[in-house]
Amino acid sequence: MHETRLNLLKALACGAFISGTELGEICGVSRTAIAKHIEGLKELGINVYSVKGKGYKLSSPLSLLDKKDIFKNFDSLQHSLTPSLDLSVLTQIDSTNTYLKQHISQLKSGHSVIAESQTAGRGRHGRKWVSPFASSIYLSMYWRFGTGYQALSGLSLVIGLAVVDTLTQIGILNAQLKWPNDVYVNMQKIAGVLIEVEGAVGDAAHCIIGIGLNVQLPDDIDGIDQSYTDIQSQLGVPLVDRNKLTAILLNNMHRIIRTFEAEGLTPFIHRWESLNVFANKNVKLVTGNQSIEGICLGINTEGALRMQVNDLQQTFHGGEISVRAI
Ligand code: BT5
């Protein structure tokens, strides 16, 4: 983002009215230039309005990402086993997953990237992840698993647990998980996980672990074709500190990934099943052009979905589940 525009946004982030003259002084440009940059912020989807005699104001305060603040928060959480943080903070990018893929040869395992917005945020199977400016966490972490591709089944499930732990630590106590990669609160999607693996079977697996976690989405958001929620509305607070949130999430990811790397999915199965949003519900699993109905039981040691179908227990490695109306 243009430096003046970023400084302007930082000045307005508190949510108070600030006059054009004052903003001009803060940013070192004329009032006319401020008016132009305000239009630029609006084009990014940021709601700024102006009142004659009072100046400019954001429709609600924003918590902007600040690398130093994330590090400070991370250090205060850290215990001796956690490595120091390796993080890039970006303003705008197509997709944080794509960014890591493009830089993978220069990165150390554990490197993460977070961005204020994504212009081409991705879900699975080419779906879109709606990524407005300063409204969510768009975070990706690179992890090199020496154990190879086969050991990775279940990784998206344990990353879901890292998100649930994070939500619990900030006061959202009723988050649940939907197989294989969604986090729900009150039956609404609050986060999604996208794992992409580069590397041959049997070789080391280079994983890109992406998380989109809604924090304070604008009211007039477009393009999410399912029920969704965000942290701010669940907590009922005016502002969520995204730097602290990022530090907590990164800490939980490091902790959980290291246990998963050493012990696999087994230590996590019981907890995952206790958070399963569809536990013992009648569900429909759509995989390819097949649709299977049954009762959702849980997961097996490989992270496959266990369902009871016509009195038989069956496992499925892929597909989308939804509640079946009966
Ligand atoms: C996911 O895919 O849920 C994985 C989303 C991962 C996003 C992160 S952001 C950082 C990193 N960089 C990326 O480019 N991606 C990752 P899937 O299960 O396919 O769900 C996609 C569906 O979720 C869409 O079709 C919508 O229905 C819904 N959706 C899109 N944006 C959403 C949002 N902000 N909040 C809730 N639901 C959303």
Boltz pocket constraint, residues with backbone or C-beta under 6 A from the ligand:
constraints:
  - pocket:
      binder: B
      contacts: [[A, 94], [A, 95], [A, 96], [A, 97], [A, 98], [A, 118], [A, 120], [A, 121], [A, 122], [A, 123], [A, 124], [A, 125], [A, 127], [A, 128], [A, 129], [A, 130], [A, 131], [A, 137], [A, 138], [A, 139], [A, 140], [A, 181], [A, 182], [A, 189], [A, 190], [A, 191], [A, 192], [A, 193], [A, 194], [A, 210], [A, 211], [A, 212], [A, 213], [A, 214], [A, 223], [A, 224], [A, 225], [A, 226], [A, 227], [A, 228], [A, 229]]
      max_distance: 6.0
